[in-house]
Amino acid sequence: MTLRRVVVVGGSIAALTVVSTLRAEGDDGAVTVLSDEDRPAYSRVPLSKAVLCGTETVDDASLAPLGEAADLRLRTPARGVDLRARVVETDGGPVPFDGLVIASSARARRIGTPDQIERTLRTHHDCRQLATDLVSASSVVIVGGSFLVLQRHSVWLSCLRGDGCGCSGVGFVVGEDRWAVHEVGAAGQGSGLCGWVGGGVGA
Ligand SMILES: Cc1cc2nc3c(=O)[nH]c(=O)nc-3n(C[C@H](O)[C@H](O)[C@H](O)COP(=O)(O)OP(=O)(O)OC[C@H]3O[C@@H](n4cnc5c(N)ncnc54)[C@H](O)[C@@H]3O)c2cc1C
């Protein structure tokens, strides 16, 4: 069955997969992709590795463009959904749909207090900011306990050493229980902490 108007919220890999699957299955209706980012889809995978280390750029991480397959609207966050009226609310007005896919994923959980410099890593802007901060950091605490996060720790260590970062020490906190997170919060205050990365997607 072809839906006349499909709206996809989110403009990353899941959104691309939705669009390509619809087209592969013969759907020729209108598809609108709403993304709150300022550039078409890119892989986040190298953001914590080669892009952060400066050996690749975010352009190298670009994913296949949507082209004619969909109407991609950048800088267009979905503000809400009216399921009764079948519209997605945006700053530019309501976008009507017959079928809606929410592919907006998750945001990193913040654990610091407002007076602390806390960084999470999810977008290419986050990556650039973190790379800048790391160069002048006197110490770094990385929070996270998954396999992927541990893998990134070793990559980051290589980056920091390779770039001559002024860090006198890099602390790792591994573990997902709240006690561990709170201990870092207390230890981090006033200690020159430059970056916290933790919680959910983007850790
Ligand atoms: C730094 C980093 C490194 C990673 N490394 C690896 C790895 O090595 N291996 C691995 O398997 N996975 C890795 N991942 C995970 C992988 O990138 C994700 O699983 C993948 O990006 C999920 O794709 P997605 O499309 O579901 O969500 P996302 O890529 O998070 O995309 C969601 C999109 O929706 C947008 N959005 C959110 N809310 C709205 C809204 N209201 N309106 C419009 N748009 C909205 C967001 O801005 C974003 O563009 C990494 C992730 C990060 C952040």
Ligand as a Chemical Component Dictionary entry (heavy atoms), coordinates in Angstrom:
data_LIG
# 
_chem_comp.id                   LIG 
_chem_comp.type                 NON-POLYMER 
_chem_comp.pdbx_formal_charge   0 
_chem_comp.three_letter_code    LIG 
# 
loop_
_chem_comp_atom.comp_id 
_chem_comp_atom.atom_id 
_chem_comp_atom.alt_atom_id 
_chem_comp_atom.type_symbol 
_chem_comp_atom.charge 
_chem_comp_atom.model_Cartn_x 
_chem_comp_atom.model_Cartn_y 
_chem_comp_atom.model_Cartn_z 
_chem_comp_atom.pdbx_ordinal 
LIG C1  C1  C 0 30.031 9.689  18.804 1  
LIG C2  C2  C 0 29.330 8.422  18.409 2  
LIG C3  C3  C 0 30.058 7.305  18.042 3  
LIG C4  C4  C 0 29.419 6.122  17.676 4  
LIG N1  N1  N 0 30.168 5.026  17.338 5  
LIG C5  C5  C 0 29.554 3.882  16.992 6  
LIG C6  C6  C 0 30.312 2.721  16.630 7  
LIG O1  O1  O 0 31.529 2.727  16.627 8  
LIG N2  N2  N 0 29.611 1.597  16.277 9  
LIG C7  C7  C 0 28.245 1.571  16.269 10 
LIG O2  O2  O 0 27.653 0.534  15.930 11 
LIG N3  N3  N 0 27.508 2.662  16.607 12 
LIG C8  C8  C 0 28.127 3.794  16.976 13 
LIG N4  N4  N 0 27.382 4.893  17.338 14 
LIG C9  C9  C 0 25.920 4.791  17.369 15 
LIG C10 C10 C 0 25.312 5.122  16.018 16 
LIG O3  O3  O 0 25.829 6.321  15.503 17 
LIG C11 C11 C 0 23.818 5.217  16.230 18 
LIG O4  O4  O 0 23.361 3.930  16.551 19 
LIG C12 C12 C 0 23.104 5.756  15.018 20 
LIG O5  O5  O 0 23.517 7.071  14.710 21 
LIG C13 C13 C 0 21.601 5.749  15.295 22 
LIG O6  O6  O 0 20.988 6.287  14.145 23 
LIG P1  P1  P 0 19.582 6.990  14.240 24 
LIG O7  O7  O 0 19.252 7.492  12.875 25 
LIG O8  O8  O 0 18.618 6.065  14.912 26 
LIG O9  O9  O 0 19.779 8.183  15.264 27 
LIG P2  P2  P 0 20.708 9.453  15.192 28 
LIG O10 O10 O 0 21.927 9.192  14.352 29 
LIG O11 O11 O 0 20.911 9.906  16.598 30 
LIG O12 O12 O 0 19.836 10.510 14.414 31 
LIG C14 C14 C 0 18.656 11.066 14.949 32 
LIG C15 C15 C 0 18.463 12.390 14.215 33 
LIG O13 O13 O 0 17.210 12.935 14.587 34 
LIG C16 C16 C 0 17.406 14.333 14.815 35 
LIG N5  N5  N 0 16.343 14.815 15.676 36 
LIG C17 C17 C 0 16.159 14.584 16.995 37 
LIG N6  N6  N 0 15.038 15.182 17.425 38 
LIG C18 C18 C 0 14.502 15.796 16.350 39 
LIG C19 C19 C 0 13.343 16.598 16.150 40 
LIG N7  N7  N 0 12.480 16.871 17.167 41 
LIG N8  N8  N 0 13.085 17.082 14.914 42 
LIG C20 C20 C 0 13.921 16.830 13.869 43 
LIG N9  N9  N 0 15.045 16.085 14.001 44 
LIG C21 C21 C 0 15.322 15.573 15.221 45 
LIG C22 C22 C 0 18.778 14.394 15.447 46 
LIG O14 O14 O 0 19.354 15.686 15.421 47 
LIG C23 C23 C 0 19.534 13.418 14.554 48 
LIG O15 O15 O 0 19.976 14.054 13.371 49 
LIG C24 C24 C 0 28.003 6.077  17.691 50 
LIG C25 C25 C 0 27.255 7.215  18.068 51 
LIG C26 C26 C 0 27.915 8.380  18.415 52 
LIG C27 C27 C 0 27.109 9.597  18.817 53 
# 
loop_
_chem_comp_bond.comp_id 
_chem_comp_bond.atom_id_1 
_chem_comp_bond.atom_id_2 
_chem_comp_bond.value_order 
_chem_comp_bond.pdbx_ordinal 
LIG C1  C2  SING 1  
LIG C2  C3  SING 2  
LIG C2  C26 DOUB 3  
LIG C3  C4  DOUB 4  
LIG C4  N1  SING 5  
LIG C4  C24 SING 6  
LIG N1  C5  DOUB 7  
LIG C5  C6  SING 8  
LIG C5  C8  SING 9  
LIG C6  O1  DOUB 10 
LIG C6  N2  SING 11 
LIG N2  C7  SING 12 
LIG C7  O2  DOUB 13 
LIG C7  N3  SING 14 
LIG N3  C8  DOUB 15 
LIG C8  N4  SING 16 
LIG N4  C9  SING 17 
LIG N4  C24 SING 18 
LIG C9  C10 SING 19 
LIG C10 O3  SING 20 
LIG C10 C11 SING 21 
LIG C11 O4  SING 22 
LIG C11 C12 SING 23 
LIG C12 O5  SING 24 
LIG C12 C13 SING 25 
LIG C13 O6  SING 26 
LIG O6  P1  SING 27 
LIG P1  O7  DOUB 28 
LIG P1  O8  SING 29 
LIG P1  O9  SING 30 
LIG O9  P2  SING 31 
LIG P2  O10 DOUB 32 
LIG P2  O11 SING 33 
LIG P2  O12 SING 34 
LIG O12 C14 SING 35 
LIG C14 C15 SING 36 
LIG C15 O13 SING 37 
LIG C15 C23 SING 38 
LIG O13 C16 SING 39 
LIG C16 N5  SING 40 
LIG C16 C22 SING 41 
LIG N5  C17 SING 42 
LIG N5  C21 SING 43 
LIG C17 N6  DOUB 44 
LIG N6  C18 SING 45 
LIG C18 C19 SING 46 
LIG C18 C21 DOUB 47 
LIG C19 N7  SING 48 
LIG C19 N8  DOUB 49 
LIG N8  C20 SING 50 
LIG C20 N9  DOUB 51 
LIG N9  C21 SING 52 
LIG C22 O14 SING 53 
LIG C22 C23 SING 54 
LIG C23 O15 SING 55 
LIG C24 C25 DOUB 56 
LIG C25 C26 SING 57 
LIG C26 C27 SING 58 
# 
